Amino acid sequence: MKIALAQLNYHIGNFESNTKKITENIQLAKDKGADLVVFAELAICGYPPRDFLEFDEFIALCETAALEIAKHCTDIACIVGLPIKNEVLQGKDLFNAAYFIEEGKVKAVVKKALLPTYDVFDEYRYFEPATQFNCIDFKGKKIALTICEDLWNINDNPLYVSNPMDELIKEQPDIMINIAASPFSYTHDDERIKVLADNAKKYNLPVFYVNQVGAQTEIIFDGGSLVFDADGTMKAEMKYFEEDLQVFDLEEVENVRNKYPQSERLTDIEQIHDALILGIKDYFRKSGFGKAVLGLSGGIDSAVVCALACRALGPENVMAVLMPSKFSSDHSVQDALDLVNNIGCMHEIVPIKEVAEAFDHILAPAFKGLPFNLTEENIQARIRGIINMAMSNKFGYILLNTSNKSECAVGYGTLYGDMCGAIGVIGDVYKMQVFELARYINKEREIIPINTIVKPPSAELRPDQKDSDSLPEYEILDKILYQHIEKKQGSKAIIAQGFDEALVLRILKMVNIAEFKRYQTPPILRVSPKAFGMGRRMPIVGKYMA
């Protein structure tokens, strides 16, 4: 038996595009001699469809697309994911399911049992868990087909009624196939490989695993589909961050080691870089926009976002707006211009000194006798936000937000100012990782000016301002934030690691009181195990401080 894994980039709710892509790859797999082609979880509608699933018409369109796909399954079978109605009328209205299609007909239906409800997942909101499991007979082989979480063997959640593979193995299957929508984080690929290898060894069966690729707003899927033999030896690792279709001979997978080429392992920063480019590209393509605008300050964050946007969209489609104030240093303006020259994007210079002075003038009576403080700093940031949004409105550009994760965490940003934007490009990237990204972007030639990388970070909203005036040094801040956000450690546990008690308490307080700001920020491209947004839900007015 020859099995094709089709690792594709779907578009949520775009049934015409998804169906066309699936049927074209059915033909491609057939041309390559495959007997079976396997597509990802909820491939027909795209993942995650969220509350689209509450519309009967949406579910009907999924079924219509499946029937069209079935017409193309002659001389080849396919496995494809979609939501289906729960005809029993008990529990939730839907199942997260997969069709096994052969000879133009749906021959078997497999339903997902283990419905994830953590981090970015909320499947139990929509789907009923499966309780019955059967293998699929095809070309003299028994296939144990599971859907994503069903092969992660999570048994400590009371919603998980049983482990599908422990039931399927009773039928003595010959092969495991798992279709998935497994989101990217820079730690997830190693975890995924271990889980699948462990399953292969546990059940003594080869595993064929297909993941989707592409970004759906903030969630990025990295692909990296995998094949293992029954010993848990990886036989193939498909491309990351790209569509891919490969055909595997089951007999060779079972008997021949190292038959298929594997992708080169990427470092964390390489993965983050590639994920962010894919995230930007798909956000624009799937939203129907082509051009981006951002404020370019001469600092490291906006420089990195500008470079990533140019790589994703092309420099001819990126507008950088330089908005110097009376506090901007000459070298910051020059650093921004050097970046523009290095990268070749469009740019405009819009000084804000006169606008800021106009605000000072009209507010002077109300502010009489009060000193310059954060208020005037925020006014400058909001002026820049207005200018960026004006460029967006006038020319149809999409505004990119340039705040990093360290700033988002502690609230070091101005609502309706530098926190404006349609998508947060590096809002899940800590400041020290931003510096690593800059150096990686410069690995072949200088794109981001060296001075931008080496100078002390500054918002330049008052004379001689430095970020370190308001924040701990980023090397320490990021370590504490990582322990609190990604590792979910409270203050006592972090202090026990040797961090200063007063500093830890101060930082965690800043994180908590900034929650109201994060509720009003744009969606953030998720690259870490725990990003701000739908995967981290905290009360705004909660008193508890971990």
Buried (B, 14 or more C-beta within 10 A) or exposed (E): BBBBBBBBBBBBBBBEBBBEBBBBBBEBBBEEEBBBBBBBBBBBBBBBBBEBBEEEEBBEBBBEBBBBBBEBBEEBBBBBBBBBBBEEEEEBBBBBBBBBBBEEEBBBBBBBBBBBEEBBBBBBEBBBBBEEBBBBBBEEBBBBBBBBBBBBBBEEBEEBEBBBBEBBBEEEBBBBBBBBBBBBBBBBBEEBBEBBBBBBBEBEBBBBBBBBBBBBBBBBBBBBBBBBBBEBBBBBBBBBBBBBBBBBBBEBBBEEEEBBEEBEEBEBBBBBBBBBBBBBBBBBBBEEBBBBBBBBBBBBBBBBBBBBBBBBBEBEBBBBBBBBBEBBBEBBBEBBBBBBEBBEBBBEBBBBBEBBEEBEEEBEEEBEEEEEEEEBBBBBBBBBBBBBBEBBEEEEBBBBBBBBBBBBBBBBBBBEBBBBBBBBBBBBBBBBBBBBBBEBBBEEEEBBBEEBBEBEBBBBBBEEBEBEEEBBEBEBBBBBBBBBBBEEBBBEBBBEEEBEEEBBBBBBEBBBEBBEBBEEBBBBBBBBBBBBBBBBEEEEEEEEEE
